[in-house]
Amino acid sequence: MVQPLTNRAKQVDAKPLSFLERLYIPSILRGMAITFRHMFQKKATVQYPEEKRPFSPVFRGLHVLNRDEEGRERCTACGLCAVACPAEAITMEAAERQKGEEHLYREEKYAAKYEINMLRCIFCGLCEEACPKDAIYLSETFAPANFTRKGFIYGKPDLLIPDPVGEPEAYAQAQGPNEGRQPSSARTS
């Protein structure tokens, strides 16, 4: 007895094809029947610009730097998001708030420079979970395509949500459907 090389239950034998099998008509008819059956099923394609697919509640998209109700930046440049990031995609520089800037920054320290390299980001959400001030969250927006590497490094002006006092419509649109989002750790449990 010949020992089989695989664990297949049925061995494949190479017997010659019959006349009907050489014409391939039964195989062609079977293939056409499958195609004809799929013509009447619901299409899986989404017509993108006109129609958008619903997001999962745990989808993580582009980062957003949040503001409070008065329009002040929430970020205090504590650096916990940068430390929590496993891809080391976040860099920041802290600065002290000057007199007369109380309406711009919530705390005495703020992020003078805040950058996220989206080519390194793995969209894990650890920055969102690490932030004690709820200053950063991952929105339901895809990262747009770009032709240069520099275009994927988002600075503070690109990430900051519009001012709720000065631009309430833009702020509501930037908040999206999940207004008052919870951190991803609370959403997944």
C-alpha positions in Angstrom: 0.0 0.0 0.0 1.2 3.5 -0.9 1.5 5.9 2.0 -0.4 9.2 1.1 1.6 12.5 1.3 -1.4 14.5 2.6 -4.3 13.9 5.0 -6.9 13.9 2.3 -9.7 11.4 2.8 -10.2 10.9 -0.9 -7.2 10.5 -3.2 -7.4 12.3 -6.6 -6.9 10.1 -9.6 -5.9 11.3 -13.0 -8.2 9.2 -15.2 -8.8 10.5 -18.7 -11.8 12.9 -19.3 -14.9 11.6 -21.0 -16.2 13.2 -24.2 -18.7 15.4 -22.4 -16.1 16.5 -19.9 -13.8 17.5 -22.7 -16.5 19.8 -24.1 -16.7 21.6 -20.8 -20.4 22.3 -21.4 -21.6 21.0 -18.0 -19.0 23.2 -16.3 -19.9 26.2 -18.3 -23.6 25.7 -17.6 -22.9 25.4 -13.8 -20.8 28.6 -13.9 -23.5 30.5 -15.7 -26.2 29.2 -13.3 -24.1 30.6 -10.4 -23.7 34.0 -12.2 -27.4 34.1 -13.0 -28.3 33.3 -9.4 -26.1 36.2 -8.1 -27.8 38.7 -10.5 -30.9 38.8 -8.4 -29.2 39.0 -5.0 -28.7 42.3 -3.1 -25.4 44.0 -4.2 -22.7 44.3 -1.6 -21.2 47.4 -3.3 -21.8 50.8 -1.6 -22.1 53.8 -4.0 -19.6 55.9 -1.9 -20.2 59.6 -2.5 -24.0 59.3 -2.4 -24.3 56.5 0.1 -22.1 56.0 3.2 -21.8 52.8 5.1 -22.6 52.9 8.9 -19.6 52.8 11.2 -19.1 50.3 14.0 -19.5 51.9 17.4 -15.8 51.1 18.1 -14.4 52.5 14.9 -11.3 54.7 15.4 -10.5 57.3 12.7 -8.6 60.6 12.7 -7.5 62.2 15.9 -9.2 65.3 17.2 -8.0 67.7 19.9 -11.1 68.7 21.9 -12.2 72.0 23.4 -14.4 72.7 26.4 -17.8 74.5 26.3 -16.2 77.9 26.4 -13.9 77.2 23.4 -10.7 76.8 25.4 -8.2 74.0 24.5 -8.4 71.0 26.9 -4.9 69.7 26.3 -2.5 70.5 29.2 0.6 69.0 27.5 1.0 66.4 30.2 2.5 64.0 27.6 0.6 60.9 28.7 -0.7 60.3 25.2 2.8 60.5 23.8 4.0 58.0 26.4 1.1 55.7 25.9 1.5 55.6 22.1 3.2 52.3 21.2 4.1 53.6 17.7 5.7 56.8 19.1 3.6 58.8 16.6 2.8 61.8 18.9 5.2 64.6 19.7 4.4 67.7 21.7 6.0 70.7 23.3 4.6 72.4 26.4 4.4 76.1 27.0 3.2 78.4 29.9 0.0 80.4 29.5 0.6 84.1 29.4 -1.5 86.8 31.0 -4.6 87.6 28.8 -4.7 84.0 27.3 -7.1 82.6 29.8 -9.8 82.5 27.1 -7.6 80.3 24.9 -6.2 77.7 27.3 -8.0 75.9 30.1 -4.9 75.3 32.3 -1.7 77.1 33.0 0.2 74.7 30.7 -0.8 74.1 27.1 0.6 72.3 24.1 2.4 74.9 22.0 3.3 72.2 19.4 1.2 69.0 19.0 1.9 66.7 16.1 0.7 63.2 15.1 2.5 61.3 12.4 -0.4 59.3 10.7 2.0 57.1 8.9 3.2 55.7 12.2 -0.2 55.7 14.0 -1.8 52.3 14.4 -5.2 53.7 15.6 -5.1 51.7 18.8 -6.8 54.4 20.9 -4.3 54.2 23.8 -3.8 58.0 23.5 -7.5 58.5 24.0 -7.6 56.3 27.1 -4.4 57.8 28.6 -5.7 61.5 28.4 -6.9 62.6 31.8 -8.6 65.7 30.4 -10.5 64.1 27.5 -8.5 66.4 25.2 -8.0 63.9 22.4 -10.3 61.4 20.8 -10.5 59.3 17.7 -13.3 60.5 15.4 -15.3 58.7 12.7 -13.3 60.3 9.9 -11.0 58.5 7.5 -7.5 59.7 6.9 -7.5 61.4 3.5 -5.1 60.3 0.8 -2.0 62.4 0.1 1.0 62.3 -2.2 3.7 63.4 0.2 4.9 62.0 3.5 4.8 65.6 5.0 1.0 65.7 4.3 0.4 62.9 6.8 2.0 64.8 9.7 -0.9 66.6 11.3 -0.2 69.6 13.5 -2.2 71.3 16.1 -4.2 73.5 13.7 -5.2 70.4 11.7 -6.3 68.5 14.8 -8.1 71.1 16.8 -11.9 71.0 16.8 -13.6 74.3 15.8 -14.5 76.8 18.5 -18.0 76.0 19.9 -18.7 79.7 20.7 -17.5 81.3 17.5 -18.4 78.5 15.1 -21.3 76.4 16.6 -22.3 74.7 13.3 -18.7 73.6 12.4 -18.3 72.5 16.0 -21.4 70.3 15.9 -20.4 68.9 12.6 -16.9 68.1 13.9 -18.3 66.4 17.0 -20.2 64.0 14.7 -23.0 61.7 15.8 -21.2 60.6 19.0 -21.5 63.9 20.8 -20.0 63.6 24.3 -18.0 60.5 23.4 -16.8 58.2 26.0 -13.2 56.8 25.9 -12.9 53.6 23.9 -12.3 51.6 27.0 -15.8 52.5 28.2 -17.3 51.8 24.8 -15.9 48.3 24.4 -17.1 47.0 27.8 
